[in-house]
């Protein structure tokens, strides 16, 4: 199987984008449950002081795009490093 950094980066960015959208839908449908899950992920740090306001469309897209760009960079770096490590 050929190691293609761009394909890996694209796949990771798309995966993160899908997870981001699903997460946002779940937060809208089940805010209490999602809050409890987030609290458990942060080892019971009290999240009550965080702003729980509604997410605007512009904030949603900013989070979506920035998370996908970060994932693309991470995917590219991972694939490039993997390719480098296999050749040495």
N, C-alpha and C positions, 0 to 999 in steps of 0.2 A: 504494500500500500504506500503510495507516494505521499510524502509530507508536504502539504501545501499551506503555508502560513496564512494566505488570504482566505482560503476556504475555512480554515479553523477559526480565524478571527470573525468571519461572517456568521458562522454557525453559532459561536458563543454570543455574539451581539444579538442575533435573532432570538436565541434562547432566553437571554436576560430580558429582552423586550417583552416577550410573551409572559414570562414570570411576573414582570412589573405590572402588566395590564391585569393579569389574573389576581394578583395581590390587591390591586386597587379596587377591583370589583368585589373581592371578598371583604375588604375593609368597609366598603359601602353597604354590603348586605348584612354582615355580622360584626359590627364594630366591637362589641364586648368580647367576643371570642378571639378576634384578631389582637385586641389589646392584651388579653391574657397570654396568648402565644408569644407576642413580642416581649412581654414582661418576663416570661420564662427564658427566652433566648438571652436576655441581658442579666441573668442570674439574680432575678428579683429586685433589680434596681427600680426604685419608684419612678415610674414614668408620668405620674400625675402632674408634674410641674411642666411638662412639655406642652406646647400649644396643640390643642386638638381641634383647631378650626377646620373649616371645610377647605378642600383642595380646589383651587381655581383651575380652569382649563389651561392657562398659561403655565402654572406651576406643575401641573400634571405632565405637560409636554416637555418642560425643562427637565424634570426628573427622568422621563422616558429617554429623551435624547442623550442626556449626559450619562446615564447608566449604560446605554448601548455603546456610546463612544468609549467609555472606560472599559467595557467588556471587550470591544473590538481590539483595543490596544493590548489588553491582557492576553487575549487569544493569540494575537500576532506574536507577542513576545514569547509566550509559551511555546508556540510552534517553532519559532526561530531558534530558541534555546534548545528545544528537543532535537531539532535537526543538527545543530552544532554538537550536541552531546553524543549523538549517534555516530557522527563522523570521527570523533576522537577516540 
